[in-house]
Amino acid sequence: MKKIIVTALIAFGFTTVNAQEESKSSFTFSGYVETYYSYDFGNPDNHVRPGFIYSHNKHNELNLNLGLVKVNYVKDNIRGNFALMAGTYAEYNLAAEQDLLQNVYEANIGVKISKNHNLWVDAGIMPSHIGFESAIGKDCMTLTRSILADNSPYYETGVKIGYTSKSEKWYLAAMYLNGWQRIQKVEGNQTPAFGTQVTFKPSSSIALNWSTYIGNEQPDNDRKWRYFNNFYGQFKVTEKTSVIAGFDIGSQQSVHKSDNYDIWFSPILMAQYKPTAKIQLAARGEYYQDEKGVIIATGTENGFKTYGFSANFDYLVTENLMFRVEARNLNSKDAVFLKDNLPSNENLFLTTSLAISF
C-alpha cells in the first residue's frame, strides 16, 4: 500500500526517490474493520439499543461498528497521527461534533522537547487518557464496551505533555483540554479543562493507572465543576490468564455555585483465559450508579443503578482476523429499559463480530 501511495506521489511530482526512501522508514499505514450483529431481546422498534450504549448499539441488523484507516509518522523528535473512520461508533460517539469532524478518529502532532529525556508535547485530537478500553475492539478483552467505558471519554482534544522514565516503569502526563470528550467546546463555554495521568508498571505483568479530569460542561453562566477519577490495574496472572480491575468515581456541582455535589461511580472486574493459541474466553462483572443523572439521566425515582454480567468467546481465525460472540445481561433497580415497548428493569442481548486489522 505504501508503494502505491508513494508511486502516485512521484507521478504527480510531489516527491522524489529520496523522499520515497524516507517514507519507508518514517510512515506507517494501518487499518481496522469491525462488523457486528447484535440482537436485543427487548426488541426496540427503532433498532437502537438503550441510550447509554454508544458502541455496537444497533439491534437486529448487520452493521459496521468501526472502519478505520490511519497513517503514522515518526522521525527523530517529531511524530504525527491522522486517522479517518466510519461506522456506528463514529455516528453516535461524535454526534455532537461538526459534520466535517465526525469522521476524524485521530489527528495530532507531537514534538520531543528534551534531548536527554523521553518528554513529548502532543496537540490535536487524541485517544482519551481515561480508561483501559478503546474503540478498537481487538485491543479489548470483551466484544462490547462496559457501561463505564461508553460513558467516559474515548477521545479528547487539547495539548498534552507526557514523560516516560528511562526504566519505562513510570508514565506521567498533564493535559489542557477542550472538554469531556469534545473536539469543539460547548457554546458559551470559555472554561478550561484539565487532565492528568499516572501509570506505574512495576513489572511486565502489572500495570497500575490513575487518571483525572477537571472541567465544566455547561455554558459559563451555568457553570458546574466536574471532578473525575479513573483507577485501574491490569494483571497478567499466568501466561494464559489476565485480570483487569477498575473503579471510576466522579462528582459535579448540583447547581451553579453550589457546595453540594452529585456523585456517580462504577466498579468493574474482567478476566480473560486463553486455553489455546486461537481461543480466548472472557467474563465481566460491572456496576454503574448515577442516582442524580449526571452522566446517564433516567428520570426515575432511583436514577441509574445497574449491574451487569457478560461472557465472551473469541476465535482467532488468523493472526489478524478475529470472530467474537458475547452474551450480556443488564439489571437495573428501576425500569430504565424497554421490552416489547413496555418498561423493564432487565436487558439481555447477544452480539457477534468479525474484525480484521492490517
N, C-alpha and C positions, 0 to 999 in steps of 0.2 A: 504493500500500500504506500509506503514511504517513497519507493522508487517511482511509482506512478505520479505522485504529487510533485516530487522534485523534477521529474522529466517534464511535466506540464509547465512548471515554473520556468524551466530553462527555455522551453519552446516559446514562451511569451516574453522572454527577455528579462525575467525578474531575478535570475540568479546566475551563478557561474559554476564551473566544475569545483572550484574551491569551496563555494557555498554548499554544493551538494555533499562534499566530504564532511563539512562542518555539521550539516543537518543530520547525518547519520549518527554522529556522536552526541548531538545536543537535543534532538527531538525524539519524542516517543509518542506513538499513536496507539490508542486503545479504544475498546468499545464494550458495551454490555447491553444485553437484551433479555428482558424477563416478561414472559407472557403468563397469564394465570386464568383460572376459573374458580369462582367461589360460589358456594350455594348456602344461602342464609335460610334456615328453617322458619324464620319469621316471615319470609316470603314478601318483601316490600314491593309494592306495585311500581315504584319508580326505579327499581333496580339499584338503589343506592343504600348502602349499609348505614348503621347509626352515625350521626353527625360527628362524633368524636373520633371516628376511624378515617384516616386520610390515605392509607396505603392499602392496596388490594381491596378496595371498597365497593366494587361493583358486584351485584348479585345476579347469578344465573345468566352470565354472558361471558364468552371468551374475550379477553381484553389484554392490553399492554399496560403493565404497571410502570415499567421504566425502560426506555430505549435511550442509550447514551453513547455519544462519540466524544472523545477527549484527545487533546494534544497537550503534551507537557514539554517544557523547555528548561533545560538545566545546563549552565555553562559558567564555570568559575564562581563568581559571587552573585550570580543572577539566576532567578528561576521564575517560571510563569506557568499558569494552567488556564486552559479555556475548554469548556465542555458545554455542548448543547444537548437537550433532552426532549423527549415526548412521552406521553403516557398518562394514566390516571393519577400517578403520583404528582406529576407536574401540574395537572389540571386542578387538583384540589389543594395541594400544599402551597401553591403560588397564586391562588385565585385572587388575592388582594393586590397583586403587583400589576404594573403596566403591561399591556399586551406584548410589547417587544421584549420584556424581561422574563416572561413566564416560562420561557423555554431555555433559560440560562441556568445550568446546573452549577457552574463554577467559572469565575473569571477573576484572576488575581495575579499580582506581580510581587515578587519577593527580592530583597537585597540583603546580602550578608554584610553586616556593618562592623565586624571585628575580624582582624587577621588571625588572632590567637584563640578566639573562642567561637563556638557554634551559636552565634547570635544573629537572628534574622528579623527583619521587618517586612511583613506582608500586608498588602492592601487590596481590597476588592471584595468580591463575593466569594465566600469560603465555606467549607463544611463547618458545622457548628462545633464549638469546643465542649458542648454538653452531651453526655450520654455515651453509651457503648454500642448503640445500634445506628446504622446509617440507611440511606435509601437503597443502597446496593445490597440486595438480598443475599448474595453468595457470601458476603462478609459477616452475616448474622447467623446465630445458632438456629433461629426459628424462621419459618416461611413468612409469617405475618409479623408486623411490629407490635410491641407491647403498647398498652394504653399510655404508659409513661413516655415512651419514645414518640408516639404520634401526637402528644400534647406538650411537647417541649421542642425547642428549635432543631430542625435538621440542617439549616444553613444560617449564615449571618453575613452582614455587610459592614465593613469598617476597616480599621487598621490594627494589626497585632504585632507585638514584639515578643519573640519566643527564644528561649535559651535551652539548649541541651548540654548537659555536663559531659566532660570528657569520658567518663565511665559509662555514659548513656543510661545511667540509673535514674537521673532526675531530668524532668522537663518542666520548665516554668514559663508561663505566658500571661500577658495582660492585653486587654483589648479595649478599644474605643469603638462603639457600635452605633448603628442607626436605630436599633431596637430589637425586640424579641421576634426573631425570625422575620426580618424585614430587609428588603432592598431599598424601597422608598419609605421615608418617615411618614407618620400619621400627620394629616393636615392640621395645622395649628400647633404642632408639637415641635418646640425648639430645644427640648431637654436632651442632654447627652445620656448615653447608656454605657455601661462598663461591664467587663467580664474578666475573670481570672481563671487559671487552670494550673494545678499542680499534679504531676504524675510521678510516682515513685515505683521503680522496678528493682526490688532487692535481689531478684534472681530471674532467670529466664522463664520460670514457671509462675511468677506472681507479678501482677500489675495493680497498683492502687491509685485511685484518681479522686480528686476533689475539684469541682468546677463551680463557679459562682456567676451570678448575673444581678446587676442593679440597674433599674431603669423605670421609665414611666411610659405607659402605653396609651395614654389619653391626651387630648389637646391640653395645652398648658393651663387653661382656665379651669380644668377639672383634673389637675394633676394628682395621681395616686402612685406613690412609690412602690415598686415591686422589688422584693429581695428573694433570691432563689439559690438553693444549694443542691448540687448533684454529687452523690458519693457512689462509687462502685469499686469492686475488686474482681479481678479476673484471675482464676487459679487453675493451673494445669495439674490435676491431682495425680494422674498417671499418664502414660503415653496415649491411652485411649479415652481418658475421662477428663472433662473440663467443667468448671463451675463458674458462674457469674452471680454475684450478689450485689444488689443496688438499692439505693434509697434516695428519693427526691423529696425535698420539702421547700415550700415557698410561702411567702406572705405578701399581702398587698393591702394598702390602706383601704379601710371600708368606704370612706368618703374623703373628699378633698380636705386636706389639713387635719385629718383625724389622727388621734393617738391609738385608735383601735385598728386591728389588722385581721383580715380574713386569711385563713391558713388552709393550704392543701398539701397532701403528702402521698407518697406511693412507694411501698417496698416491693421488691421483685427478687425472685430466685430462679435461675435457669441452670440446667445441666445437660451435657451432651456426652454421648458414648459412641465410640466408633468400633464396632465389633470386627469390621473388615476394612480394607482399603477403599472400598466402594460404597459402604453403607454407613450412615450416620443416624443416630436416634437422639431425640431431644425432648425435654419436658420443661414446662414453665408454670410457675405459680405467681400470681400477682394480685395486688390490691391497690385501688385508687380511691382516695377520699377527697372530695371537693364540695363540702357542705354548702358553702356560700356561692358556688357557681362562678368562681374567678376565671377558671380555665374551661370547665365544662358546665354550662348552665342547663338545668333541667326544669326549673320552675316547680319542683315537687317539694314536699314537706322536709325531707331529709337531705335533699340535694343528691349529688352523685356519690354513692358509696357502693363500689362494685369490686367484686373479686372474680378472678378467672383462672382457668387451667387449660393447658394445651399439650398435645402430644404430636411429635414431628417424626416423619420418616423421610430420609434423603437417600437418593441413589445417584452416584456419580457415574453417569453413562460413559463419559470420557473425562480426561483431566480438566476440561473447560466447559463441560455440559452437565448440568445438574437437574434432576427431576425430584420434586418435593411434594409431599402430602401432609396436611395438617388438620387435625380436629381440635376445635377450640370452643369452650363454653364460658359464658359470662353470666354472673348472677348479681343483681342489684337489690338493695333494700327497698327502693321504690320502683314502681313500674315505669322505667325510663326507656324500655324497648317496645317494639310493636311485634305482634304475632297475628297474622291474618287481619291486619288493620285494627287490632284491639291492644290496649296497654298490657304489657307483660314485664315481669322482673327477671326474665331469663332470655338468653340469646345463644343459640347453638348454630355453628356454621362449619363447613368443610371447605378447604381450599387446596388446590393443586397448582403447581407452577413448573415451568420449564425455562431454565436460564442458561445463557451462553455468554462467555467472556472471551474477548480476543484482543 
